[in-house]
Amino acid sequence: MSDEVTIGRRFTVVIPKSVRRSVGLKEGQHALVRAEAGRTIMETLPSDPYGTLADAIGNIDYSEAKHERKAEKWLKKNARPGHTASSLRLNDQILSNDTSFDPIPNLGRTSLT
């Protein structure tokens, strides 16, 4: 589907109603605009990125209270006075040394390194 449009002041473009309906555009929705091989391409972004992420990775059993307690327990065990997150190198420890703490459970991963 193609419709001709006019580029207005300040480079505004009104997307024709037929195109808006066809792709389900909503006012206030965000989009990416890029130049590609001499063309202008506009790609809409999902209105609910967290829903899209959940659809992509499946249902994750996450409870803030449960996992916050687990994270606090891990920090109390591994942190020492005066250490900061950067000195603990949390990401390195979580991914390589400490398999008891999994911030996102049930993904079935064994290693991210």
Buried (B, 14 or more C-beta within 10 A) or exposed (E): EEEEEEEEEEEEEEEBEEBBEEEEBEEEEEEEEEEEEEEEEEEEEEEEEEEEEEEEEEEEEEEEEEBEEBBEEBBEEBBEEEEEEEEBEBEEEBBEEBEEBBEEEEEEEEEEE
